């Protein structure tokens, strides 16, 4: 009777054989790391695109120059009065009368 119980204790060894599947998980762990690196690549490009908006502000700096042009209109006014006094204006008024005659 005592010898059979010892035989019953023999099944434990097969359990150790069942512990062999653990190695496969290591293979699964090798796959996850690579994908993470791929995910880190997309973030950099978006940052560069976000850096493009800064240039527009320079365009905003362009409005100041036009202000100087607005100051230019005053000078043209006196120039308009210049051609009136000279005889050149009369010469232009002289040709039209002959054809009209």
matplotlib code that plots the C-alpha trace (Angstrom):
import matplotlib.pyplot as plt

x = [0.0, 2.8, 4.6, 1.6, 1.4, 4.9, 3.9, 1.1, 3.6, 5.2, 2.7, 4.4, 7.4, 5.2, 4.1, 7.7, 7.4, 4.3, 6.4, 8.2, 5.6, 7.0, 9.8, 7.3, 6.2, 9.7, 9.1, 5.9, 7.9, 10.3, 7.5, 6.0, 9.2, 9.6, 6.1, 6.7, 9.7, 7.4, 5.0, 7.8, 8.5, 5.2, 5.4, 8.5, 6.9, 3.8, 6.1, 7.8, 4.5, 3.5, 6.7, 5.5, 2.8, 5.5, 6.5, 3.0, 3.8, 6.5, 3.8, 2.1, 5.2, 4.7, 1.6, 3.9, 5.6, 2.2, 1.8, 4.7, 2.9, -0.1, 2.2, 3.2, -0.2, 0.5, 3.4, 1.4, -1.1, 1.4, 2.6, -0.9, -0.8, 2.6, 1.4, -1.5, 0.7, 3.2, 2.5, 2.6, -1.0, -2.0, -0.3, -2.5, -5.6, -4.5, -4.6, -8.2, -9.6, -8.3, -10.1, -13.2, -13.2]
y = [0.0, 2.5, 2.0, 3.1, 6.6, 7.2, 6.5, 9.1, 11.7, 11.2, 13.6, 16.7, 16.4, 16.9, 20.2, 21.4, 20.6, 22.8, 25.7, 25.7, 28.1, 31.1, 31.5, 32.4, 35.5, 36.9, 36.9, 38.9, 41.4, 42.0, 43.0, 45.8, 47.8, 48.4, 49.8, 52.3, 53.7, 54.2, 56.2, 58.5, 59.4, 61.1, 63.6, 65.4, 66.2, 67.9, 70.2, 71.4, 72.2, 74.2, 76.2, 77.5, 79.8, 82.1, 83.5, 85.1, 87.5, 89.1, 89.9, 91.9, 94.0, 95.0, 97.3, 99.9, 100.8, 101.6, 104.3, 106.1, 106.0, 107.6, 110.5, 110.7, 112.0, 115.5, 116.2, 115.2, 117.9, 120.7, 119.0, 119.3, 123.0, 123.2, 122.2, 124.7, 127.8, 126.8, 127.4, 123.6, 123.5, 126.2, 124.4, 121.4, 123.6, 125.2, 122.1, 121.2, 124.6, 124.3, 120.9, 122.2, 125.2]
z = [0.0, 0.8, -2.5, -4.7, -3.0, -4.1, -7.6, -7.3, -6.5, -10.0, -11.8, -10.3, -12.7, -15.8, -14.4, -14.8, -18.4, -18.6, -17.4, -20.7, -22.3, -20.4, -23.0, -25.8, -23.9, -24.3, -28.1, -27.5, -25.5, -28.4, -30.7, -28.5, -28.2, -32.0, -32.4, -29.7, -31.6, -34.6, -32.5, -31.4, -35.0, -35.9, -33.1, -34.4, -37.9, -36.3, -34.2, -37.4, -38.9, -35.8, -36.3, -39.7, -38.2, -36.6, -40.0, -40.5, -37.6, -39.8, -42.3, -39.5, -39.3, -42.9, -42.1, -40.5, -43.9, -45.5, -42.8, -44.5, -47.8, -46.3, -45.5, -49.2, -50.4, -49.0, -51.4, -54.6, -53.7, -54.3, -57.5, -58.9, -58.4, -60.3, -63.8, -63.5, -63.3, -66.0, -69.7, -70.4, -69.1, -71.6, -74.5, -73.8, -73.9, -77.1, -79.4, -78.5, -79.7, -83.3, -84.0, -82.3, -84.7]

ax = plt.figure().add_subplot(projection="3d")
ax.plot(x, y, z, "-o")
ax.set_aspect("equal")
plt.show()
